[in-house]
Amino acid sequence: MRIIAGTYRSRALAAPSGLATRPTSDRLRETLFNVLSPRIEGANSLDLYAGSGAVGMEALSRGAAHVEFVERAEPALRVLRANLARLGLTAGFRIHAAGVSTVLRKMKPVAAFNVVFLDPPYDAAEEYAATLGLLGGAAAGLLADGALVIAEHRKKERLDESYGALARTRLLEQGDAALSFYAAGKKLIAE
């Protein structure tokens, strides 16, 4: 696993061992950031179920102003912190070592989020609905105007078209994975 582009391009990242954490592949991350490229410079980003932190670190490498990482598994937190240290990052981020729903309910962000990425364990299907429901409902105040919320999931697992104020605007499929893009009040754009 490596950083794809930006300041830390080609720098290697570690991944937690075992199957409990499934890092976003380099190829899927590249696809994600090809879509996000016009909006990542100066953005405030939220990396939920962060695991190794690869998505948030890619955002920082590409010019995001600030990233908040949320991860509760101690082995993943150790790798996340080691990856940040490996890149020499000491500012521009904050780590929340707690569950996503707890953090979303209590969070006081540095600034509203322009980009939110969530990648819960594929086998924890209930986490998608719970997290997207919070972001489209009780935690919608965390999102900036025009914010984009992206969920990585199994291609064969279909997420709802909308969660409260969030509606899917785009669906990209690659291999066995898919990226569902959500924004407030938008309709699905066929890809």
C-alpha positions in Angstrom: 0.0 0.0 0.0 1.3 3.4 -0.9 0.3 7.1 -1.2 -0.8 7.6 -4.9 -0.1 11.3 -5.5 0.8 14.6 -3.9 3.4 15.6 -1.4 3.9 12.0 -0.1 3.6 10.3 -3.4 4.9 6.7 -3.6 5.6 6.6 0.2 4.7 3.2 1.6 2.1 2.6 4.3 1.6 -0.3 6.6 -1.7 -2.1 7.0 -3.0 -3.9 10.1 -2.4 -7.6 10.0 -5.3 -10.0 9.9 -8.7 -9.8 8.3 -10.4 -7.5 10.7 -9.3 -4.4 8.7 -9.5 -4.3 4.9 -7.5 -1.4 3.5 -8.9 0.4 0.5 -6.8 -0.8 -2.4 -4.4 1.6 -4.2 -6.4 1.2 -7.4 -9.7 2.0 -5.7 -8.2 4.9 -3.8 -6.8 6.3 -7.1 -10.3 6.1 -8.6 -11.8 7.8 -5.5 -9.3 10.7 -5.7 -9.7 11.1 -9.4 -13.3 12.0 -8.7 -12.4 14.1 -5.6 -9.5 16.0 -7.1 -11.3 19.3 -7.8 -12.5 19.5 -4.2 -9.7 18.1 -2.0 -7.3 21.1 -2.0 -8.0 23.0 1.3 -10.8 20.6 2.3 -11.7 19.4 5.7 -12.0 15.6 5.6 -13.4 12.9 7.8 -12.1 9.4 7.5 -14.5 7.1 9.3 -13.5 3.5 10.2 -10.0 4.7 9.2 -8.0 1.5 9.7 -4.5 2.3 8.4 -5.5 5.9 7.6 -4.6 5.5 3.9 -7.6 7.5 2.6 -7.1 10.4 5.0 -3.3 10.4 4.4 -3.9 10.5 0.7 -6.2 13.5 1.3 -3.5 15.3 3.3 -0.9 14.4 0.6 -3.1 16.0 -2.0 -3.6 19.3 -0.1 -6.5 18.7 2.3 -6.4 21.3 5.1 -7.3 19.0 7.9 -8.3 15.3 8.4 -10.1 13.7 11.3 -9.5 10.0 11.6 -12.0 7.8 13.5 -11.0 4.3 14.5 -11.7 2.2 17.6 -9.6 -1.0 17.0 -6.3 -0.7 18.9 -4.3 -2.7 16.3 -5.5 -0.4 13.6 -4.8 2.7 15.7 -1.2 1.6 16.2 -0.7 1.2 12.5 -2.5 4.5 11.8 -0.2 6.4 14.2 2.9 4.6 12.8 1.9 5.6 9.3 1.5 9.2 10.3 4.9 9.2 11.9 6.4 7.4 8.9 5.2 10.3 6.7 6.5 12.9 9.3 3.0 14.3 9.8 2.6 16.1 13.1 -0.2 18.6 12.3 -3.3 18.9 10.2 -5.1 15.9 11.7 -6.8 14.6 14.8 -7.4 11.0 15.8 -10.6 9.9 17.6 -10.0 6.5 19.3 -13.7 5.6 19.7 -16.7 4.2 17.8 -18.0 6.1 14.8 -21.5 6.7 16.1 -20.2 8.0 19.4 -17.8 10.4 17.7 -20.4 11.7 15.3 -22.8 12.4 18.1 -20.3 14.3 20.2 -17.8 15.7 17.6 -16.9 19.4 17.6 -14.9 19.6 14.4 -12.2 22.1 13.5 -14.5 23.1 10.6 -17.4 21.6 8.8 -16.4 18.7 6.6 -16.3 19.0 2.8 -15.5 15.3 2.2 -16.4 12.3 4.4 -15.3 8.8 3.6 -16.6 5.7 5.4 -15.4 2.1 5.0 -16.8 -0.1 7.7 -16.0 -3.8 7.8 -17.9 -5.3 4.9 -19.5 -7.8 7.3 -20.9 -5.0 9.5 -23.7 -4.1 7.1 -25.6 -2.3 9.8 -22.8 0.2 10.2 -23.6 1.7 6.7 -27.2 2.5 7.5 -26.4 3.7 11.0 -23.5 6.0 9.9 -25.2 7.3 6.7 -28.4 7.8 8.7 -26.5 9.9 11.3 -24.8 12.0 8.6 -28.1 12.5 6.8 -29.9 13.3 10.1 -28.7 14.1 13.6 -25.1 14.7 12.6 -25.8 16.6 9.3 -24.6 19.8 11.0 -21.0 18.4 10.7 -21.2 18.7 6.9 -20.3 21.9 4.9 -22.5 23.2 2.1 -21.9 21.0 -0.9 -20.2 18.2 1.2 -19.7 14.8 -0.4 -20.1 11.6 1.6 -18.5 8.5 0.1 -19.1 4.9 1.2 -16.9 2.0 0.1 -18.9 -1.3 0.1 -19.1 -4.6 -1.6 -20.4 -4.3 -5.2 -23.1 -6.9 -4.6 -24.2 -5.1 -1.4 -26.7 -2.4 -2.4 -26.9 0.7 -0.2 -30.1 2.8 -0.1 -30.6 5.6 -2.5 -31.0 8.1 0.4 -30.4 8.4 4.1 -32.3 11.4 5.5 -30.9 14.5 3.8 -28.3 12.5 1.9 -29.1 11.1 -1.6 -26.8 9.1 -3.8 -25.5 11.0 -6.7 -23.0 8.5 -8.2 -22.1 4.8 -8.0 -18.7 3.6 -9.2 -17.9 -0.1 -9.3 -14.4 -1.6 -9.5 -13.7 -5.3 -9.1 -15.6 -6.5 -6.1 -15.9 -3.1 -4.5 -18.1 -0.1 -5.1 -18.1 3.6 -4.1 -21.4 5.3 -3.4 -21.3 9.1 -3.4 -23.9 11.0 -1.4 -24.8 14.7 -1.2 -27.7 16.5 0.3 -30.7 16.9 -2.0 -29.2 15.4 -5.3 -30.6 12.7 -7.6 -28.7 9.7 -8.9 -26.6 10.3 -11.9 -26.2 7.2 -14.0 -22.6 6.2 -14.6 
